[in-house]
Amino acid sequence: MKTLLGQLLVYLLSSGEIVAVVGDLINFTFLLFVGFNSSMEAL
């Protein structure tokens, strides 16, 4: 999925820096709303 998204961003956007920023924002958004729940034993 990340490879397909990266290729799509490179095709749509012209600059590599812009692609990196947009990709980071997408990854941050997914990490923000997915969350991380550890088990009680791990705590």
Helices and strands as residue ranges (DSSP letters): H 2-12, H 16-34
